[in-house]
Amino acid sequence: MKEKLSNNLKLKIIAVLFATALWMISININDPYQSKDYTVMVQLQNLNVMTAAGKFVEVADHSDQITVRVRGNRSVMDSFNVTNIIATADLKELDENNQVPIRLSTVRTSGDKIESMSASEEFITVKVEDILRVQKIIEIETKNRAAEGYVLGEVSTEQNALNVSGPESVVKEVSKAVVSLDLAGAKDDVSMLLPIELYDDEGKRIVDTRLTTSINQVQCIAVILGTKEVPVTLVPKGIEARGYGYIGKMLQEPETVLVAGKNTVFNNLKEIKVEGALDLTGARENVTATIDLKEYLPDTIIFADKNFNGEIKATAIVEKEVAIEYPYPVEDILVENIPAEYEAEIAAENRVFPLSLIGFQSAIEEMDETAIRVKADIALYMEEEGLSELTDGTYEISGIIQLPEGVWINEDTVVPIKITSKK
């Protein structure tokens, strides 16, 4: 048997090789090999491990997009597509050059023979940064105005802060988180669900998918208040130096302020009264002070003008008192309420009646003489003295003096009246 097998061994080997070649030729002719290129995205593996370690990873320069050449029989390649290729890069294999090797595999079964697969790149390159987490207060910016006669009061959000996380270089660019509230024509409170936008130091909006925020929108509430203008009344305290006095004149800027509110306190507010802010104790000249009206503003009431800081400047006018003797014409003295059975005349030797007056210098200098009146009331004198009738003679009757504002009688004035019975 062995002799039969060994006979013509070389010829038999040649025959086997020839047969194999013929089979290969036949296969190649009937089902030839083909090569095709596919664009494939490399999938990163174990990204969560890097995230847990506080690292942010992203692919650099689109190196995760590669070309894969696949070679196989036509029968296989006809049904082969890009979804059959798996390209992965395991971040556990990250080297010191921030490169990760690319691994190729296929989801085709072992019966679908693929002769080879090769990638255009051996590695992908990644950028690795620390993950930075910061908290930002949510700022409210308003645009447009409320209706005429109304202003914006307090604004608030249901949540006043949010967390921002992402690669350190990007998060550091975030300067503020803002919601924009439109008040156009509002007369009532406004409540809106608004998107939150991020901005850098230059006011440029930041839109970056690498950033993650704890919330994307927030409920915003704006209180709308009515307005009205009210006067500011200043009442000084203290006693001026002897011979000086507050003339009752106050210079202040502003004299009125615009306030806002929406309750009964606001509706009943007629003025802002400030007592004791100006101290005139021992004053010999004008007293000036800056007064913060916020201390005197009722609760729930605010200043409507956002540019007004609540301060007013006020000056109380203090002047020296001046004493003068004013010659009042006797013929201008009025004698009234004379009993019917009597006649009365002024018993004055001179045609002028001296009035001792005292007043503030400006009031004396600007005194309107036509505003000075002197009269003697006979009936009032009889009542005060308990008299039911008069006898002929001269009576000293207290004069009733009418003077301009800021001028006073310095000493009691009596008018001599001669009474004569008509009988």
HELIX and SHEET records of a PDB file:
HELIX    1   1 LYS A    2  SER A    6  1                                   5    
HELIX    2   2 LEU A    9  ASN A   30  1                                  22    
HELIX    3   3 LEU A   47  ALA A   52  1                                   6    
HELIX    4   4 ARG A   74  MET A   77  1                                   4    
HELIX    5   5 VAL A   82  ASN A   84  5                                   3    
HELIX    6   6 LEU A   91  GLU A   93  5                                   3    
HELIX    7   7 GLU A  168  VAL A  171  1                                   4    
HELIX    8   8 THR A  264  ASN A  268  1                                   5    
HELIX    9   9 LEU A  293  TYR A  296  5                                   4    
HELIX   10  10 VAL A  330  ASP A  332  5                                   3    
HELIX   11  11 GLN A  361  GLU A  365  1                                   5    
HELIX   12  12 GLU A  369  ALA A  371  5                                   3    
HELIX   13  13 ILE A  378  GLU A  385  1                                   8    
SHEET    1   A 3 TYR A  33  MET A  41  0                                        
SHEET    2   A 3 GLN A  65  ASN A  73 -1                                        
SHEET    3   A 3 ILE A 114  ALA A 119 -1                                        
SHEET    1   B 3 GLN A  43  GLN A  45  0                                        
SHEET    2   B 3 ILE A  85  ASP A  90  1                                        
SHEET    3   B 3 ARG A 103  THR A 106 -1                                        
SHEET    1   C 3 LYS A  55  VAL A  59  0                                        
SHEET    2   C 3 PHE A 123  LYS A 143 -1                                        
SHEET    3   C 3 GLN A  99  PRO A 101 -1                                        
SHEET    1   D 4 LYS A  55  VAL A  59  0                                        
SHEET    2   D 4 PHE A 123  LYS A 143 -1                                        
SHEET    3   D 4 ALA A 161  PRO A 167 -1                                        
SHEET    4   D 4 THR A 212  THR A 213 -1                                        
SHEET    1   E 5 LYS A  55  VAL A  59  0                                        
SHEET    2   E 5 PHE A 123  LYS A 143 -1                                        
SHEET    3   E 5 LYS A 176  ASP A 182  1                                        
SHEET    4   E 5 GLU A 197  TYR A 199 -1                                        
SHEET    5   E 5 ARG A 205  ILE A 206 -1                                        
SHEET    1   F 3 TYR A 150  THR A 157  0                                        
SHEET    2   F 3 GLN A 217  LYS A 237 -1                                        
SHEET    3   F 3 VAL A 190  PRO A 195 -1                                        
SHEET    1   G 4 TYR A 150  THR A 157  0                                        
SHEET    2   G 4 GLN A 217  LYS A 237 -1                                        
SHEET    3   G 4 THR A 256  GLY A 261 -1                                        
SHEET    4   G 4 ILE A 302  PHE A 303 -1                                        
SHEET    1   H 3 TYR A 150  THR A 157  0                                        
SHEET    2   H 3 GLN A 217  LYS A 237 -1                                        
SHEET    3   H 3 ILE A 272  ASP A 279  1                                        
SHEET    1   I 3 TYR A 244  GLU A 253  0                                        
SHEET    2   I 3 GLU A 311  PRO A 329 -1                                        
SHEET    3   I 3 VAL A 287  ASP A 292 -1                                        
SHEET    1   J 4 TYR A 244  GLU A 253  0                                        
SHEET    2   J 4 GLU A 311  PRO A 329 -1                                        
SHEET    3   J 4 VAL A 352  PHE A 360 -1                                        
SHEET    4   J 4 VAL A 407  ILE A 409 -1                                        
SHEET    1   K 3 LEU A 334  GLU A 336  0                                        
SHEET    2   K 3 ARG A 373  ASP A 377  1                                        
SHEET    3   K 3 ILE A 400  GLN A 402 -1                                        
SHEET    1   L 3 TYR A 342  ILE A 346  0                                        
SHEET    2   L 3 VAL A 414  SER A 421 -1                                        
SHEET    3   L 3 GLY A 393  SER A 398 -1                                        
END                                                                             
